[in-house]
Amino acid sequence: MTETETLFFKFLKFGTVGLSGMVVDFGITFLFKERFKFNKYFSNTCGFFAAASSNFILNRLWTFQSGDPAVAFQYFKFLSLSIVGVLLSNAIIYLLHGRFQWNFYFAKLISIGLVLFWNFFASYFITFNN
């Protein structure tokens, strides 16, 4: 398999893991925003990091098949890069929901699609660069 094909299949796996993370993300965001009445950006951040944690485990084991023994450091790198992702996500949601008055959850869905690319390439080149 060529390097491009390998990258493509890793991206597909990453996207599949991301779909499971999206369920976690929306679930936690909904719970915190609608049930607990927390601020929508705080709720979004909690959902994002819950999803990032489950995504780290699945991507480490399945997408990138990482054998790096420094799991804690790898997780720290992943979460550090996720901070950039959550800032991008909140900025996109602010723009689409806060400025353009789009539905909050639709804006969140758009932000997930856009931030996916940042997360994949950061994971590929920095977190899981075996």
N, C-alpha and C positions, 0 to 999 in steps of 0.2 A: 504494500500500500504506500502511496506517495505521502509526502509530508502534508500536502494540501488536503488529501483525503482523510488523513489522520486528524488534522485540525477540524475538518468539517464534521466528522463523527463525534469528536469530543464536544463540539459546539451543540450538536443534536442531543447528546447525553446531558450536557449542561442545561440545555433548554428543558429537557424532560424533568430533570431534578428541579429546575426553576418552577415548573408547573406545580409540583408538590409544595414547593415553598410558597407559591402564590396562594394556595389554599390556607396554609398556616398564616401567611401575612394578612390576608383579608379577614380570616377568622379572628385573629388577635386584635386587629384594628377595629373590627366591628364590635367585638366584646368590650374593648376599652372605651371606644367613642360612644356607642349607642347604649350599652348597659351600665357602664361605670361613669359615663358622662365626662370623661377626661377630654382635654383639649385635642382637637383633631390632628395636630402636628405631633404632639406627644404620642398619641395612639398610633399614628403612622410609623413613628420611630420604633415603638415597641414591636409592632407587627413586622417591621423590616428586620430587626435584629433577631427575633424568634425564627423567622424564615432563614436568615443568614446562618444561624447556628445549625439548623437541620440541614441546610444546603451544604455546609462545610463537611459534615459527616458523610453525606451521600456522595458528594463530589470527590472527597478524599478516597473513599472506598471504591466507587464505581467509575466515575468519569475519568479521573486522573490516575487511579490505582497507585496512590502514593505510598511508598514504604518508608518515607522519612521518619526516623525515630523521634525527632523533635516535634512531636504533635502539638504540644502547648505553644511553642514558638510559631509553628505554622498556623495554628488557630488565631494567635495574636495578629499575625500578618493579615490573615483573612478578614478579621474583624476591623483592623485598622483601615484596610482598603474599603471595607463596607461603610465606614464613616463617610468617606468621600461619596459613596453610592447613596447613602441616606440623605446627605446634603443636596446632591443632585435631585433626588426624588422629591424632597420637600420643596426645592426651588421650582421644579416643574409643576407640582401640585399647586403651589402658591400662584404661579403664573396662570395656569389653566382654570383653577377653581376661584382663587382670590381676585384675579384681575378680569378674566373672561367669563366668570360666572358659570363655568361648566359644572356638571354634577361631580361631587367630590370623588365618588368611586370610579367614575369614568376617567377623571383626571389621574387618579391613582393607577388605573390600568395602563394608561398611556405612559406614565412615568416608569412603570415596571418594564414595559417594552423597550424604552430608551436606555434605561440604566442596565439592562441585560448585557449590552455590549461592553460597557465599562467593566462590569463584574466579570465577564468571561475573560477578557484580555488581561485584566489585573490578576485573575486566578491563574491563567495560563503562563504568563510571563514572570509573575512575582511569587505568588503563593506556592504553586505546585510545579515550579520550574526544575524538574528532575534532570 
